[in-house]
Amino acid sequence: MKIFNTLSGQKEEFVPLSGAKSRDILMYVCGVTPYSDSHVGHAMSYIYFDVIRRYLKFRGYTVKYVQNLTDIDDKIIDRANRLGVSVNELSGKYIQGFFDDMTALNILPADLYPRATQEIPKMLEIVKSLVDKGFAYPAKGSVYFRVRSVADYGKLSHRTLDSMEAGIRVEPGEEKEHPMDFVLWKASKPGEPSWPSSWGPGRPGWHIECSAMSVKYLGEQIDIHGGGQDLIFPHHENELVQSESFTGKKPFVKYWMHNGLLRLGEEKMSKSLGNLVTIKEALSKYSADAIRLFVLGSYYRSPLTYSTDALEAAERGAGRLRQVMELKDNSTREDAGRIDVSPYQQRFAEVMDDDFGTAQAIAVLFDMARDINRAKNAGQPIENARKALLSLANVLGLTLNEALKTGFEAGPFFELLKEMSNKIRQAKLEQVLTQAGLSKDGGETEAEAQENIGKLLRIRNVLREQKQFQLADEIRGRLKELGVVFEDAAGQTIWKRKI
Ligand SMILES: [Zn+2]
């Protein structure tokens, strides 16, 4: 397996940090600053890293995945002040919105989402140690990293200190020894949230957060660190230098991975430019599968341009794949004439092994879909190929399941169904949904309500088989509240609705 490493500037054979035989991977991806709704550019980055993580699992690795939340930042403070709410209230609202977006996009939750405001002691410990070792110095209540104290500053972004210095503007009031020195700890202005420190009240700089959370939750060295290409400099360059100076261990990260940026028209999609489409807006028009197909149809390191045409084409593609899942296998020939799925599986692994060639992997799925349709028309059995198609689609996080698209209609049973789907996803049981045969969405006519109750009961049974009793009991309890009574008898669940 090959991965493009920003640090070396080339594709490298993937060997885990703890040795070729190791199956344990430590992965950190920079998270959002929750001060407004996340946009499709964020979706793009987290979809790519979700697929990288899913593919590593598919290849037999165990991945520990941490993603931070920068819940203290100038932008959050400014916006909270303008709206007259507390910083916590504002970030709490947008963190929840972010989680909802990730769930709707079928992005697996991280193992941990540490929050900057809850990790201040670790940050202070690192800053203090950097000062003690001479890598950092306090000035007017702030603390700066001394870039001249290391020989290799600039190695990630492939720049030298001299080339960076040109064009750098020193902000008035900054007491830095060198214009490229960057802040580790900021003296707080009156009225800002602050924490006590040996240099006076202040708050952490952005870069130190990620060093602290990565070191605390994953250890001093990790396999993969990801983010958008706009984070290479200064964020990751600074994270790297402060982490290696603190631990004395190199490399801090074995593979630095950066995704290309999303454009809208000619420009990068960003909050500061104001040209963005939020994830919620995109999901109100397109299914999660379509958004994923759009994103994954392009190599993760390339820039991608958002357009209605491209999204609509992706939606049609999602429809073609879903349609295959709905074909009935009417063949009578048993195993004779079964499609041999191994060449497709092999090609899928080959293209994904080459630095996650998701565009080519999608092409494999469409080839399979076409051949399944042909086999169906020829009266050949298609069940095995269809299963193989779904399992490869799942590696790309595609569900091929209509029910998981947004736009659920209101109605008590459907609301419950939707809520349980979200809970089950959060409990990392995405397979349950497929196994339960959750298909079409709908409203709440009597017939549909009955169908939805049936789905919920099937989900409950799958959960019980998986010994997820708490969620199973919750479904039972909530259905009871809605007037459904049922009993388990002879391996079957019989239910009645009290109207
Ligand atoms: Zn970061």
Residues whose N, C-alpha, C, O or C-beta is under 5 A from the ligand:
A	BS01	ZN	C30 C210
